[in-house]
């Protein structure tokens, strides 16, 4: 166990500590306490941690400290489009979230960070890369490959590599891309590499040991797979009753800010169109173009929309602190997605409520979910 409990216990530079203090962080989360002592000493690390455990700050602080403590010398040659640190994330939402955190943490430094991802225009990104030297690059793998092939990005000087949500990257088929990208970087003995994943299976471990050098392994057991702060309800109803049930719940006064999850893009679209007449609502799914996604998410964060309808891919990596309710319009096929969904509420010490609709179609997913969470749900009959 680490004997570090607060950020000030760590050997951090003043600009890093000032930004951390501005963000109101004092205590280290379990993953920060266990990983930072190793990564600040330039060791490679694998961390198993769910979203919301403080892992983003863990790798951003590691990168900042590494770059700030080894500034470029006058006589060293430096090129544009040659990042010193690369963070890869599977989805645009997550990349954007990491980038926002990065800007907040590096504000007292001269470090220049750039975020590149699909769905945004090339010119803007090219301009960002050519404007000044790039220190920290946050990227989705596809766009990174494109820019590398176009000769706008060079990875031969990467000092720190971070792979976030590695399990998700595997699921989304990004591994061949990442292999090609890592192949253009210095050998794993000449760079520091960190890998984070919510789940660890043999595939993730194989990647970790191929790309990392003698990594320190840190596993943070979720204290409970689902937060104690989330009050979970399951209602039995028919498919035909769902829409009316949803409308009744979201018009209730106690429902301040709510995310409604559905499994498929067409379901999300249908719900959005059914509810938009009478509610301030936005939607996130793979069909929504990137610029709109960011605009919608911002409206939801600012409180200009109180309902967000989303699919799981869009729902990962959404960090909005004041969500009072999560509604599972359809139960997810993967138990892990259920954990991620309801984890959007009950954050930052607030209690939250999750409501799941269980129709004849959803019932198939219940046994696996109960097994995964090691619990038996009490199902309530929906009252018309």
Order of alpha helices (4+ residues) and beta strands (2+ residues): alpha-alpha-beta-alpha-beta-alpha-beta-alpha-beta-alpha-beta-alpha-alpha-beta-alpha-beta-beta-alpha-beta-alpha-beta-alpha-beta-alpha-beta-alpha-beta-alpha-beta
